[in-house]
Amino acid sequence: MIEWNRNISKIYELGGKKIVSKEHRKLIFLRRELFFYDLFKKNPIIHTPEIYNSKGLNLQTYFIETEDKNIFQTIQDWAKVHSYFMKKIFENNDLLIQHETESINSYIFKNINTFYEFGPIIKNKLLGVKLNRELKTLLHGDLQKKNMVTFKGNNYYFDFELGGIGHPGRDIASMIISSPEKKNELIKEYRENINFDYSGIEEDITHWLLLRTAQLYLIFDKKKEQENKKKAIKDKLLKIIQTF
């Protein structure tokens, strides 16, 4: 399974400016974060916060006060990112995670009994679909509302600790999990904003939605957190699973 960063963040004031200080658990997470910040500085397709300083495992960026988060702008932004990098795969870059479905499928099947009566349904759904494995691009890896802010009409993205290469459906599925009631609208928005031609994108996104939701359900099931908090997240994820 992919290792999570679990970084520690805090906000403080310096010279009248608010600074976000994020302490990474391992150097690889910081290097990956810096890679994406630098990449989008050179290729300004989307916005990232401005870096104030980086030292050791610590990354400091200027704080951005968020307005109401524009999730449809997120879909438009990442449709552009996915389209732009579709033919610019970063081969042999050890910083980037290779997001394949095999390990996730294996993890879900190994723990299928955790879903009780929904287990056989999930298993049949996952066995019955084949993704287009040739469709690969640059991914945020954990594209959700908590990893973005909206300010003056622009979205800013951060927390690229799971950034890598893979099927674009993973990013869009992650965003749908943040706002499952807008699933159809978000998929439609994505379809209208990509510039690569692939008729099966809707089906692939839906498949990734089941994969990612089931994966997150198992991850949270095993987490040592307050039971009421954990139950709320699991109930939300299970509700999405029940729609399949």
C-alpha positions in Angstrom: 0.0 0.0 0.0 1.0 3.6 -0.6 2.5 5.3 2.5 0.8 8.4 3.7 2.6 11.5 4.9 0.6 12.5 8.0 2.4 15.8 8.0 2.0 18.3 10.8 0.8 21.8 9.8 0.5 25.0 11.8 -0.1 28.7 10.9 1.8 31.6 12.4 2.4 35.2 11.7 5.7 36.7 10.5 6.2 40.3 9.6 2.5 40.9 9.3 2.1 37.9 6.9 0.5 34.5 7.8 2.7 31.5 7.1 1.7 27.9 6.8 4.4 25.7 8.2 4.2 22.0 7.3 6.6 19.4 8.8 6.9 16.3 6.6 7.5 12.9 8.1 10.0 11.8 5.4 12.2 13.6 2.9 10.5 11.9 -0.1 7.2 13.6 0.8 8.8 17.0 0.9 10.7 16.4 -2.3 7.5 15.3 -4.1 5.7 18.4 -2.8 8.5 20.7 -4.0 8.5 18.9 -7.4 4.9 19.8 -8.0 5.3 23.4 -6.8 8.3 23.8 -9.2 6.5 22.0 -12.0 3.5 24.4 -11.9 5.7 27.4 -11.6 7.3 26.4 -14.9 4.0 25.3 -16.4 1.4 27.7 -14.9 -1.6 25.7 -15.8 -2.9 25.8 -12.2 -2.0 27.8 -9.1 -0.1 26.7 -6.0 0.7 28.7 -2.9 3.9 30.8 -2.9 6.8 29.2 -1.0 8.3 31.3 1.8 11.1 28.9 2.9 12.1 25.3 2.9 14.5 23.8 5.4 15.1 20.2 6.5 11.7 18.5 6.4 9.9 21.7 6.8 8.1 23.6 4.0 6.7 27.1 4.6 4.2 28.8 2.3 2.2 32.0 2.4 -1.2 31.5 3.8 -4.2 31.9 1.5 -7.6 32.8 3.1 -10.2 30.7 1.3 -13.5 31.8 0.0 -16.3 29.3 -0.8 -14.4 26.5 -2.6 -15.2 26.3 -6.3 -15.2 22.6 -7.1 -16.2 23.1 -10.7 -13.2 25.2 -11.2 -11.2 22.3 -9.7 -12.6 20.0 -12.4 -11.8 22.5 -15.1 -8.3 23.1 -13.8 -7.4 19.4 -13.6 -9.0 18.7 -17.0 -6.3 21.1 -18.3 -3.6 19.4 -16.3 -4.5 15.9 -17.3 -4.9 17.0 -21.0 -1.6 18.8 -21.0 0.5 16.0 -19.4 -1.3 13.1 -21.2 1.6 12.8 -23.7 4.3 14.1 -21.3 4.7 11.1 -19.0 7.6 11.5 -16.6 9.4 8.2 -17.2 11.8 6.9 -14.5 11.0 9.6 -12.0 11.2 8.0 -8.6 9.5 10.9 -6.9 6.2 10.1 -8.7 3.9 7.3 -7.5 2.7 4.9 -10.1 -1.0 4.7 -9.4 -2.1 1.3 -10.7 -5.3 -0.5 -9.8 -3.8 -4.0 -9.1 -2.6 -3.2 -5.6 -5.9 -1.5 -4.7 -8.0 -4.4 -6.0 -5.8 -6.8 -4.0 -6.2 -4.8 -0.8 -10.0 -4.6 -1.2 -10.4 -8.3 -2.0 -8.2 -9.3 0.9 -10.5 -7.3 3.2 -13.8 -7.9 1.4 -15.5 -9.2 4.5 -15.1 -5.8 6.1 -18.0 -4.7 3.9 -20.4 -7.4 5.2 -23.3 -7.8 2.8 -21.8 -5.3 0.3 -18.7 -7.3 -0.1 -19.9 -9.6 -2.9 -21.5 -6.6 -4.8 -18.2 -4.7 -4.6 -16.2 -7.7 -5.7 -18.4 -8.4 -8.7 -18.3 -4.8 -9.8 -14.6 -4.6 -9.6 -14.1 -7.9 -11.4 -16.5 -7.0 -14.2 -14.8 -3.8 -15.4 -11.6 -3.2 -17.3 -10.0 0.2 -17.2 -8.1 1.7 -20.1 -4.6 1.2 -18.8 -3.0 3.2 -21.6 -4.7 6.4 -20.4 -2.0 7.9 -18.1 -1.2 11.4 -17.0 0.0 13.5 -14.1 -2.1 13.1 -11.0 -2.5 15.1 -7.8 -3.3 11.8 -6.2 -5.4 13.1 -3.4 -7.6 15.7 -5.1 -10.2 16.8 -2.6 -11.6 20.0 -1.1 -9.3 20.0 1.9 -6.3 20.1 -0.4 -7.3 23.3 -2.2 -8.5 26.9 -1.5 -10.3 29.4 -3.7 -9.3 33.0 -3.6 -10.3 35.9 -5.9 -11.6 33.5 -8.6 -8.6 31.2 -8.6 -8.0 27.8 -7.0 -4.7 27.0 -5.3 -3.7 23.4 -4.8 -1.3 21.8 -2.3 -0.6 18.5 -0.4 0.8 16.6 -3.3 2.1 13.8 -1.1 0.3 11.2 -3.3 1.2 12.9 -6.6 2.1 10.6 -9.4 1.2 9.0 -12.7 -1.9 7.1 -13.5 -5.4 7.1 -14.9 -7.1 10.6 -14.7 -10.2 8.9 -13.2 -8.5 8.6 -9.9 -8.3 12.4 -9.4 -11.9 13.0 -10.5 -13.2 10.2 -8.4 -11.4 11.7 -5.3 -13.1 15.0 -6.0 -16.5 13.4 -6.3 -16.0 11.7 -2.9 -15.7 15.3 -1.5 -19.1 16.2 -3.1 -20.9 12.9 -4.0 -24.2 14.7 -4.6 -22.7 16.4 -7.6 -21.2 13.3 -9.2 -23.0 13.6 -12.6 -22.4 17.3 -12.9 -18.7 16.9 -12.1 -18.2 14.1 -14.6 -20.0 16.2 -17.2 -17.9 19.2 -16.5 -14.7 17.1 -16.8 -15.8 15.6 -20.1 -16.5 19.0 -21.5 -13.1 20.4 -20.6 -10.6 17.7 -21.5 -9.0 17.9 -25.0 -8.2 14.2 -25.4 -10.6 11.9 -27.1 -11.7 8.9 -25.1 -15.4 7.8 -25.1 -15.1 5.6 -22.1 -14.0 8.3 -19.6 -17.3 8.4 -17.7 -17.3 4.6 -17.1 -13.6 4.7 -16.0 -14.3 7.5 -13.6 -17.2 5.6 -12.1 -15.0 2.5 -11.7 -12.3 4.5 -10.0 -14.9 6.0 -7.7 -15.8 2.6 -6.4 -12.1 1.6 -6.1 -11.2 4.8 -4.3 -14.2 4.8 -2.0 -13.8 1.2 -1.0 -10.0 1.7 -0.4 -10.7 4.8 1.8 -13.4 2.9 3.7 -10.9 0.2 4.6 -8.2 2.7 5.5 -10.5 4.6 7.9 -11.8 1.3 9.3 -8.2 0.5 10.5 -7.4 4.0 11.7 -7.0 4.7 15.4 -9.3 7.7 15.7 -12.3 8.7 17.7 -15.1 6.2 17.0 -17.7 8.8 16.3 -15.5 10.7 13.9 -14.4 7.5 12.1 -18.1 6.3 11.9 -19.2 9.5 10.3 -16.5 9.2 7.5 -17.2 5.5 7.0 -21.0 6.1 6.8 -20.4 8.7 4.1 -18.2 6.4 2.1 -20.6 3.4 2.5 -23.5 5.6 1.3 -21.5 6.2 -1.9 -20.8 2.5 -2.3 -24.5 1.7 -1.9 -25.2 3.7 -5.1 -23.3 1.2 -7.3 
